Amino acid sequence: MSTDNRPVPSLTGGEREMLRGFLDFHRATLAMKCEGLTDQQLRERSSPPSTLSLLGLVRHMAEVERTWFRRVIDGEDVPLVWSEDGDYQVAYDATGATRAEAFAAWRAEVEHSRRIELAAPSLDVTGYQPRWEAEVSLRLVMLHLIHEYARHNGHADFLREAIDGVVGA
């Protein structure tokens, strides 16, 4: 663990261990960016007309985890949490949302994702990504999630700084 309680990814481990470590590091980073804020602060939007907020990012990442691990890799026929028509942007609008509701959904999806990844015999396991009309490997899914978290953690940096001036990794 680092001094801020985020897991420290292995710098010398195998491919799967490193992917898992960096994904968990980025998951923890998003949670850390939301620590100590009220529901109202977590709903504060970046800049009009965007509906992006820290709580919206948490909700969006719950949808991303659900889609890539449960729907794509595990082949589960589950709907998105906040959108009946598959629009990921709906999750960004956290008007009226609460920390409890958003984090419960996100944590549940992270746990599903971890179970699916751990149960897979290798990173070469594939699932079908309908939007791309292609088979994708668990390796690609983990890399995609790392990319998605890293990009949104950059947004979270700016959102948090605008709320209370807190900056940092």
N, CA and C of each residue as an Amber inpcrd file, in Angstrom:
protein
   507
   0.8410000  -1.1920000   0.0000000   0.0000000   0.0000000   0.0000000
   0.8810000   1.2480000   0.0000000   0.4160000   2.2500000  -0.6930000
   1.1120000   3.5240000  -0.7040000   0.7230000   4.3110000   0.5480000
   1.2890000   5.4830000   0.7150000   0.9730000   6.2950000   1.8870000
  -0.4740000   6.7940000   1.8530000  -1.0930000   6.8190000   0.6710000
  -2.4960000   7.2400000   0.5770000  -3.4530000   6.0450000   0.4900000
  -2.9510000   4.8620000   0.8470000  -3.7330000   3.6210000   0.9190000
  -4.1360000   3.0250000  -0.4220000  -3.5850000   3.5460000  -1.5270000
  -3.8370000   2.8970000  -2.8130000  -2.8570000   1.7480000  -2.9750000
  -3.2780000   0.6460000  -3.6220000  -2.3620000  -0.4680000  -3.8440000
  -1.2370000  -0.0420000  -4.7870000  -0.0510000  -0.5280000  -4.5150000
   1.0930000  -0.2160000  -5.3660000   1.2710000  -1.3670000  -6.3520000
   1.1330000  -1.0800000  -7.6530000   1.2920000  -2.1470000  -8.6360000
   2.7140000  -2.6920000  -8.6490000   2.8220000  -3.9860000  -8.9300000
   4.1310000  -4.6160000  -9.0410000   4.8920000  -4.0150000 -10.2200000
   6.1670000  -3.8170000 -10.0290000   7.0030000  -3.2810000 -11.1070000
   7.7870000  -4.3790000 -11.8160000   7.7100000  -5.5930000 -11.2930000
   8.4920000  -6.6820000 -11.8770000   7.6830000  -7.9660000 -12.0690000
   6.3990000  -7.9290000 -11.8120000   5.5890000  -9.1410000 -11.8730000
   5.2720000  -9.5770000 -13.2870000   4.4910000 -10.6240000 -13.3780000
   4.0280000 -11.1120000 -14.6630000   2.9750000 -10.1860000 -15.2500000
   2.6410000 -10.4440000 -16.4910000   1.7080000  -9.5820000 -17.2180000
   0.3570000  -9.4470000 -16.5010000  -0.2220000 -10.5550000 -16.1060000
  -1.5380000 -10.5080000 -15.4830000  -1.4930000  -9.7930000 -14.1380000
  -0.4770000 -10.0770000 -13.3570000  -0.3120000  -9.4230000 -12.0560000
  -0.1730000  -7.9120000 -12.2350000   0.5830000  -7.5010000 -13.2470000
   0.7770000  -6.0680000 -13.4750000  -0.5110000  -5.4030000 -13.9570000
  -1.2160000  -6.0500000 -14.8710000  -2.4830000  -5.4860000 -15.3440000
  -3.4640000  -5.3390000 -14.1870000  -3.5930000  -6.3800000 -13.3860000
  -4.4910000  -6.3540000 -12.2280000  -4.0700000  -5.2420000 -11.2650000
  -2.7760000  -5.1160000 -11.0100000  -2.2710000  -4.1150000 -10.0800000
  -2.5390000  -2.6950000 -10.5400000  -2.2920000  -2.4330000 -11.8310000
  -2.5290000  -1.0760000 -12.3300000  -4.0250000  -0.7580000 -12.4070000
  -4.8460000  -1.7570000 -12.7290000  -6.2880000  -1.5340000 -12.7430000
  -6.7770000  -1.2260000 -11.3290000  -6.3260000  -1.9860000 -10.3430000
  -6.7290000  -1.7130000  -8.9560000  -6.2030000  -0.3640000  -8.4640000
  -5.0100000   0.0170000  -8.8850000  -4.4650000   1.3250000  -8.5310000
  -5.3760000   2.4350000  -9.0620000  -5.7960000   2.3200000 -10.3100000
  -6.6510000   3.3580000 -10.8870000  -8.0500000   3.3530000 -10.2920000
  -8.5680000   2.1780000  -9.9580000  -9.8540000   2.1280000  -9.2620000
  -9.7540000   2.8760000  -7.9310000  -8.6870000   2.6110000  -7.1990000
  -8.4790000   3.2610000  -5.9010000  -8.2700000   4.7670000  -6.0500000
  -7.6630000   5.1780000  -7.1480000  -7.4450000   6.6090000  -7.3900000
  -8.7780000   7.3290000  -7.5460000  -9.6990000   6.7400000  -8.3080000
 -11.0100000   7.3670000  -8.4660000 -11.7110000   7.4920000  -7.1080000
 -11.6730000   6.4430000  -6.3190000 -12.2910000   6.4970000  -4.9850000
 -11.6280000   7.5730000  -4.1260000 -10.3020000   7.6600000  -4.1950000
  -9.5590000   8.6370000  -3.4000000  -9.9630000  10.0670000  -3.7750000
 -10.1950000  10.3260000  -5.0670000 -10.5760000  11.6680000  -5.5170000
 -11.9310000  12.0920000  -4.9470000 -12.7310000  11.1210000  -4.5180000
 -14.0650000  11.4150000  -4.0000000 -14.1230000  11.4550000  -2.4840000
 -13.0440000  11.0570000  -1.8170000 -13.0400000  10.9880000  -0.3540000
 -13.2590000  12.3490000   0.2910000 -14.0510000  12.3480000   1.3600000
 -14.2330000  13.5450000   2.1710000 -15.1720000  14.5850000   1.5960000
 -15.8480000  14.2800000   0.4910000 -16.7540000  15.2490000  -0.1170000
 -18.2030000  14.8800000   0.1820000 -19.0550000  15.8800000   0.2360000
 -20.4850000  15.6590000   0.4350000 -21.1240000  15.2100000  -0.8770000
 -22.3410000  14.7180000  -0.7880000 -23.0630000  14.3460000  -2.0060000
 -23.1770000  15.5470000  -2.9400000 -23.4750000  16.7020000  -2.3760000
 -23.6070000  17.9120000  -3.2000000 -22.2890000  18.2290000  -3.9100000
 -21.1820000  18.1620000  -3.2090000 -19.8840000  18.4220000  -3.8430000
 -19.5920000  17.3930000  -4.9340000 -19.9290000  16.1400000  -4.6750000
 -19.7010000  15.0950000  -5.6660000 -20.5510000  15.2800000  -6.9190000
 -21.6610000  16.0100000  -6.7990000 -22.5360000  16.2770000  -7.9490000
 -22.1500000  17.5510000  -8.7010000 -21.2000000  18.3260000  -8.1790000
 -20.8230000  19.5810000  -8.8450000 -20.2950000  19.2830000 -10.2390000
 -20.8230000  20.0210000 -11.2090000 -20.4860000  19.8020000 -12.6120000
 -19.2310000  20.5650000 -13.0090000 -18.5820000  20.0470000 -14.0390000
 -17.3220000  20.6320000 -14.4880000 -17.5270000  22.0120000 -15.0940000
 -18.2120000  22.0900000 -16.2070000 -18.5030000  23.3680000 -16.8390000
 -19.6250000  23.1590000 -17.8510000 -20.5550000  24.1040000 -17.8960000
 -21.6910000  23.9620000 -18.8080000 -21.2010000  23.8680000 -20.2620000
 -21.8270000  23.0980000 -21.0760000 -23.0620000  22.3530000 -20.8410000
 -22.8160000  20.9300000 -20.3220000 -21.5880000  20.6060000 -19.9930000
 -21.2580000  19.2510000 -19.5420000 -21.9940000  18.9080000 -18.2480000
 -22.3890000  17.6490000 -18.1260000 -22.9990000  17.1580000 -16.8870000
 -21.9820000  16.3670000 -16.0700000 -20.7270000  16.3870000 -16.4760000
 -19.6730000  15.6190000 -15.8120000 -19.4520000  16.0840000 -14.3770000
 -19.4100000  15.1100000 -13.4680000 -19.1380000  15.3640000 -12.0530000
 -18.3850000  14.1530000 -11.5210000 -17.8300000  14.2820000 -10.3190000
 -17.1480000  13.1280000  -9.7200000 -18.1260000  11.9620000  -9.5450000
 -19.3170000  12.2480000  -9.0780000 -20.3000000  11.1870000  -8.9000000
 -20.6960000  10.5890000 -10.2550000 -20.7760000  11.4340000 -11.2650000
 -21.0520000  10.9450000 -12.6110000 -19.9540000  10.0260000 -13.1180000
 -18.7060000  10.3430000 -12.7880000 -17.5990000   9.4720000 -13.1820000
 -17.6920000   8.1130000 -12.5060000 -18.0470000   8.1020000 -11.2390000
 -18.1980000   6.8360000 -10.5170000 -19.3070000   6.0130000 -11.1670000
 -20.4180000   6.6460000 -11.4650000 -21.5330000   5.9490000 -12.1110000
 -21.1200000   5.4380000 -13.5000000 -20.4300000   6.2610000 -14.2540000
 -19.9660000   5.8670000 -15.5920000 -19.0400000   4.6630000 -15.5090000
 -18.1210000   4.6780000 -14.5490000 -17.1720000   3.5600000 -14.4400000
 -17.8640000   2.2840000 -13.9700000 -18.9500000   2.4010000 -13.2320000
 -19.7430000   1.2090000 -12.8940000 -20.2930000   0.5980000 -14.1840000
 -20.7840000   1.4380000 -15.0790000 -21.3040000   0.9530000 -16.3690000
 -20.1930000   0.3290000 -17.2120000 -19.0220000   0.9540000 -17.2060000
 -17.8910000   0.4420000 -17.9910000 -17.4630000  -0.9330000 -17.4600000
 -17.3090000  -1.0470000 -16.1520000 -16.9460000  -2.3380000 -15.5510000
 -17.9910000  -3.3960000 -15.9200000 -19.2520000  -3.0520000 -15.7600000
 -20.3500000  -3.9760000 -16.0320000 -20.3190000  -4.4440000 -17.4860000
 -20.1340000  -3.5070000 -18.3940000 -20.1540000  -3.8400000 -19.8130000
 -18.9860000  -4.7300000 -20.2070000 -17.7880000  -4.3110000 -19.8840000
 -16.6160000  -5.0270000 -20.3860000 -16.3910000  -6.3760000 -19.7210000
 -16.6240000  -6.4710000 -18.4380000 -16.3840000  -7.7570000 -17.7760000
 -17.6250000  -8.6590000 -17.8240000 -18.7580000  -8.1600000 -17.4080000
 -19.9410000  -9.0260000 -17.3200000 -20.5620000  -9.2870000 -18.6830000
 -20.7720000  -8.2380000 -19.4680000 -21.4650000  -8.4110000 -20.7430000
 -20.5290000  -8.9630000 -21.8210000 -19.3320000  -8.4130000 -21.9240000
 -18.4310000  -8.8320000 -22.9990000 -17.7120000 -10.1360000 -22.6510000
 -16.9250000 -10.1630000 -21.5740000 -16.1260000 -11.3470000 -21.2620000
 -16.9810000 -12.4950000 -20.7360000 -17.9110000 -12.2120000 -19.8290000
 -18.7070000 -13.2910000 -19.2390000 -19.9660000 -13.6240000 -20.0350000
 -20.3200000 -12.7730000 -21.0040000 -21.4900000 -13.0420000 -21.8360000
 -22.8190000 -12.9220000 -21.1230000 -22.8610000 -12.1970000 -20.0140000
 -24.1150000 -12.0260000 -19.2700000 -25.0500000 -11.0730000 -20.0180000
 -26.3090000 -11.3860000 -20.0050000 -27.3190000 -10.5350000 -20.6230000
 -27.9140000  -9.6290000 -19.5530000 -27.1380000  -8.6350000 -19.1470000
 -27.5860000  -7.6970000 -18.1150000 -27.6680000  -6.2960000 -18.7150000
 -28.6910000  -5.5340000 -18.3320000 -28.7930000  -4.1640000 -18.8380000
 -27.7890000  -3.2650000 -18.1250000 -27.6030000  -2.0780000 -18.6750000
 -26.8130000  -1.0890000 -17.9570000 -27.5890000  -0.6820000 -16.7010000
 -26.8890000  -0.1110000 -15.7430000 -27.5190000   0.2590000 -14.4780000
 -28.4100000   1.4830000 -14.6330000 -27.9290000   2.5060000 -15.3540000
 -28.6530000   3.7680000 -15.4240000 -29.2640000   4.0850000 -16.7810000
 -29.0740000   3.2410000 -17.7650000 -29.6000000   3.5480000 -19.0900000
 -30.2930000   2.3340000 -19.6830000 -31.5420000   2.5180000 -20.0350000
 -32.2920000   1.4340000 -20.6610000 -31.9030000   1.2450000 -22.1220000
 -31.3850000   2.3020000 -22.7530000 -31.0520000   2.2010000 -24.1780000
 -29.5490000   2.1340000 -24.4510000 -28.7380000   1.8660000 -23.4250000
 -27.3070000   1.6680000 -23.6260000 -26.4940000   2.9370000 -23.8070000
 -27.0080000   4.0650000 -23.3720000 -26.2980000   5.3400000 -23.4950000
 -25.4540000   5.5850000 -22.2440000 -24.1460000   5.4300000 -22.3830000
 -23.2350000   5.5910000 -21.2490000 -23.2320000   7.0130000 -20.6890000
 -23.5790000   7.9860000 -21.5110000 -23.5490000   9.3790000 -21.0690000
 -24.6080000   9.6570000 -19.9980000 -25.6590000   8.8700000 -19.9680000
 -26.7210000   9.0590000 -18.9760000 -26.1390000   8.9880000 -17.5620000
 -25.1830000   8.1160000 -17.3500000 -24.5850000   7.9550000 -16.0180000
 -23.8630000   9.2160000 -15.5530000 -23.3690000  10.0320000 -16.4970000
 -22.6640000  11.2540000 -16.1080000 -23.5720000  12.2260000 -15.3640000
 -24.8490000  12.2550000 -15.7210000 -25.7690000  13.1830000 -15.0810000
 -26.1740000  12.6210000 -13.7260000 -25.5240000  13.1130000 -12.6870000
 -25.7360000  12.5940000 -11.3320000 -26.7020000  13.4530000 -10.5280000
 -27.5330000  14.2310000 -11.2200000 -28.5290000  15.0460000 -10.5450000
 -29.3720000  14.1620000  -9.6360000 -29.3860000  14.4590000  -8.3610000
 -30.1810000  13.6880000  -7.4130000 -29.5310000  12.3860000  -6.9560000
 -28.3920000  12.0260000  -7.5430000 -27.7060000  10.7920000  -7.1450000
 -27.0260000  10.9910000  -5.7940000 -26.7430000   9.8830000  -5.1320000
 -26.0410000   9.9420000  -3.8540000 -24.7650000   9.1190000  -3.9140000
 -23.8470000   9.4760000  -3.0270000 -22.6050000   8.7140000  -2.8950000
 -22.9320000   7.2440000  -2.6140000 -23.8530000   7.0070000  -1.6900000
 -24.1790000   5.6370000  -1.2950000 -24.6440000   4.8160000  -2.4900000
 -25.5400000   5.3610000  -3.2730000 -26.0990000   4.6550000  -4.4260000
 -25.0280000   4.4250000  -5.4980000 -24.2690000   5.4550000  -5.8320000
 -23.2680000   5.3440000  -6.8970000 -22.1280000   4.4100000  -6.5030000
 -21.6260000   4.5730000  -5.2820000 -20.5020000   3.7370000  -4.8600000
 -20.9200000   2.2870000  -4.6300000 -22.1440000   2.0560000  -4.1850000
 -22.6160000   0.6740000  -4.0220000 -22.6430000  -0.0260000  -5.3760000
 -23.1570000   0.6470000  -6.3870000 -23.2030000   0.0610000  -7.7300000
 -21.7950000  -0.1480000  -8.2780000 -20.9330000   0.8510000  -8.1140000
 -19.5610000   0.7530000  -8.6350000 -18.7970000  -0.3720000  -7.9380000
 -18.8810000  -0.4190000  -6.6150000 -18.1650000  -1.4760000  -5.8820000
 -18.6810000  -2.8700000  -6.2610000 -19.9750000  -3.0010000  -6.4450000
 -20.5410000  -4.2930000  -6.8520000 -20.0050000  -4.7050000  -8.2180000
 -19.9230000  -3.7620000  -9.1380000 -19.4110000  -4.0870000 -10.4730000
 -17.9200000  -4.4060000 -10.4380000 -17.1600000  -3.6980000  -9.6200000
 -15.7270000  -3.9960000  -9.4800000 -15.5550000  -5.4120000  -8.9450000
 -16.3570000  -5.8010000  -7.9730000 -16.2530000  -7.1550000  -7.4190000
 -16.6160000  -8.2140000  -8.4570000 -17.6550000  -7.9630000  -9.2530000
 -17.9900000  -8.8780000 -10.3500000 -16.8100000  -8.9910000 -11.3060000
 -16.2360000  -7.8490000 -11.6530000 -15.1030000  -7.8300000 -12.5860000
 -13.9270000  -8.6340000 -12.0420000 -13.6240000  -8.4440000 -10.7740000
 -12.5150000  -9.1860000 -10.1610000 -12.7620000 -10.6870000 -10.1960000
 -13.9860000 -11.1040000  -9.8780000 -14.3070000 -12.5390000  -9.9060000
 -14.1620000 -13.1150000 -11.3110000 -14.6390000 -12.3800000 -12.3020000
 -14.5470000 -12.8420000 -13.6880000 -13.0940000 -12.9480000 -14.1140000
 -12.3010000 -11.9380000 -13.7990000 -10.8740000 -11.9550000 -14.1710000
 -10.1520000 -13.1000000 -13.4760000 -10.3830000 -13.2740000 -12.1940000
  -9.6990000 -14.3290000 -11.4490000 -10.1010000 -15.7320000 -11.9160000
 -11.3390000 -15.8880000 -12.3650000 -11.8150000 -17.1980000 -12.8150000
 -11.3240000 -17.5490000 -14.2220000 -10.9290000 -16.5610000 -14.9890000
 -10.4750000 -16.8110000 -16.3620000  -9.1420000 -17.5460000 -16.3360000
  -9.0110000 -18.6150000 -17.1100000  -7.7670000 -19.3810000 -17.0980000
  -6.5630000 -18.6160000 -17.6570000  -6.8140000 -17.6250000 -18.5120000
  -5.7010000 -16.8500000 -19.0690000  -6.2150000 -15.5200000 -19.6040000
  -5.2920000 -14.6610000 -19.9570000  -5.6430000 -13.3780000 -20.5570000
  -6.1220000 -13.5400000 -21.9940000  -5.9880000 -14.7450000 -22.5380000
  -6.4090000 -15.0150000 -23.9050000  -7.8870000 -15.3670000 -24.0200000
  -8.5780000 -15.4790000 -22.8860000 -10.0230000 -15.7100000 -22.9110000
 -10.6520000 -14.5740000 -23.7040000 -11.6560000 -14.8900000 -24.5180000
 -12.2780000 -13.8470000 -25.3300000 -13.7750000 -13.7540000 -25.0630000
 -14.2930000 -12.6220000 -25.4280000 -15.7190000 -12.3560000 -25.3940000
 -16.0540000 -11.4840000 -26.5830000 -17.3280000 -11.3660000 -26.8630000
 -17.7590000 -10.6110000 -28.0330000 -18.1330000  -9.1920000 -27.6550000
 -17.5470000  -8.2280000 -28.3600000 -17.8490000  -6.8050000 -28.1680000
 -18.7390000  -6.3840000 -29.3370000 -20.0640000  -6.2800000 -29.0950000
 -20.9860000  -5.9970000 -30.2050000 -20.7670000  -4.6550000 -30.8860000
 -20.3730000  -3.6500000 -30.1370000 -20.1560000  -2.3330000 -30.7500000
 -19.0290000  -2.3890000 -31.7740000 -18.0170000  -3.2070000 -31.4990000
 -16.8940000  -3.3650000 -32.4260000 -17.1140000  -4.5130000 -33.4010000
 -18.1540000  -5.3320000 -33.1280000 -18.4410000  -6.5250000 -33.9150000
 -17.2040000  -7.4140000 -34.0050000 -16.6060000  -7.6660000 -32.8350000
 -15.3550000  -8.4330000 -32.8050000 -15.1780000  -9.1600000 -31.4850000
 -14.4210000 -10.2390000 -31.5470000 -13.9810000 -10.9260000 -30.3380000
 -12.8380000 -10.1080000 -29.7400000 -12.8380000  -9.9810000 -28.4240000
 -11.7680000  -9.2630000 -27.7250000 -11.2690000 -10.1310000 -26.5740000
 -10.0020000 -10.0000000 -26.2680000  -9.4100000 -10.8030000 -25.1940000
  -9.5700000 -10.1110000 -23.8460000  -9.4500000 -10.9040000 -22.7980000
  -9.4280000 -10.3550000 -21.4480000  -8.2660000  -9.3750000 -21.3140000
  -7.1680000  -9.6500000 -21.9460000  -6.0030000  -8.7490000 -21.9390000
  -6.4120000  -7.3650000 -22.4460000  -7.1020000  -7.3350000 -23.5980000
  -7.5420000  -6.0530000 -24.1540000  -8.5040000  -5.3630000 -23.2020000
  -9.4200000  -6.1200000 -22.6040000 -10.3890000  -5.5380000 -21.6830000
  -9.6700000  -4.8850000 -20.5030000  -8.7010000  -5.5770000 -19.9320000
  -7.9880000  -4.9980000 -18.7870000  -7.2080000  -3.7530000 -19.2030000
  -6.5760000  -3.7920000 -20.3680000  -5.8600000  -2.6070000 -20.8650000
  -6.8350000  -1.4630000 -21.1320000  -7.9830000  -1.7850000 -21.7050000
  -8.9860000  -0.7570000 -21.9810000  -9.4760000  -0.1120000 -20.6870000
  -9.7170000  -0.9290000 -19.6630000 -10.1800000  -0.3810000 -18.3820000
  -9.1090000   0.4970000 -17.7370000  -7.8540000   0.0910000 -17.8220000
  -6.7730000   0.9300000 -17.2900000  -6.7760000   2.2760000 -18.0030000
  -6.8820000   2.2310000 -19.3170000  -6.9370000   3.4640000 -20.1190000
  -8.1390000   4.3200000 -19.7100000  -9.3030000   3.6890000 -19.5820000
 -10.5290000   4.4130000 -19.2550000 -10.4240000   5.0750000 -17.8750000
  -9.9330000   4.3330000 -16.8890000  -9.7570000   4.9160000 -15.5550000
  -8.7250000   6.0400000 -15.5780000  -7.6050000   5.8210000 -16.2540000
  -6.5460000   6.8410000 -16.2830000  -7.0760000   8.1420000 -16.8880000
  -7.8150000   8.0150000 -17.9820000  -8.3730000   9.2000000 -18.6370000
  -9.3480000   9.9120000 -17.7110000 -10.2470000   9.1590000 -17.0980000
 -11.2380000   9.7780000 -16.2280000 -10.6450000  10.2410000 -14.9020000
  -9.5710000   9.6230000 -14.4580000  -8.9080000  10.1250000 -13.2520000
  -8.2850000  11.4910000 -13.5140000  -7.8910000  11.7520000 -14.7470000
  -7.4490000  13.0990000 -15.1070000  -8.5940000  14.0860000 -14.9710000
  -9.7840000  13.6960000 -15.4340000 -10.9580000  14.5570000 -15.2430000
 -11.2260000  14.7550000 -13.7470000 -11.1010000  13.6660000 -12.9870000
 -11.3550000  13.7380000 -11.5480000 -10.3920000  14.7070000 -10.8600000
  -9.1450000  14.7590000 -11.3290000  -8.1750000  15.7140000 -10.7730000
  -8.7070000  17.1380000 -10.8870000  -9.1570000  17.5040000 -12.0950000
  -9.6540000  18.8590000 -12.3130000 -10.9380000  19.1300000 -11.5360000
 -11.8340000  18.1600000 -11.5010000 -13.0810000  18.3360000 -10.7660000
 -12.8100000  18.5490000  -9.2800000 -11.9400000  17.7240000  -8.7160000
 -11.6400000  17.8420000  -7.2780000 -10.9690000  19.1710000  -6.9680000
 -10.0370000  19.5740000  -7.7890000  -9.3550000  20.8450000  -7.5540000
 -10.3480000  22.0120000  -7.5920000 -11.3140000  21.9660000  -8.5020000
 -12.3150000  23.0270000  -8.5980000 -13.2370000  23.0550000  -7.3810000
 -13.4590000  21.9070000  -6.7700000 -14.3570000  21.8240000  -5.6130000
 -13.7140000  22.3880000  -4.3550000 -12.4970000  21.9100000  -4.0350000
 -11.9040000  22.3220000  -2.7530000 -10.3920000  22.5670000  -2.8010000
  -9.8460000  22.6020000  -4.0100000  -8.4230000  22.9130000  -4.1400000
  -7.4900000  21.7490000  -3.9390000  -8.0140000  20.5640000  -3.6080000
  -7.1500000  19.4000000  -3.3990000  -6.5970000  18.9210000  -4.7310000
  -5.2830000  18.7770000  -4.7760000  -4.6060000  18.2920000  -5.9870000
  -3.6880000  17.1210000  -5.6120000  -3.2290000  16.4290000  -6.6090000
  -2.2900000  15.3340000  -6.3780000  -2.6850000  14.0890000  -7.1120000
  -1.8040000  13.1170000  -7.0580000  -2.0030000  11.8670000  -7.7810000
  -3.2600000  11.2470000  -7.3150000
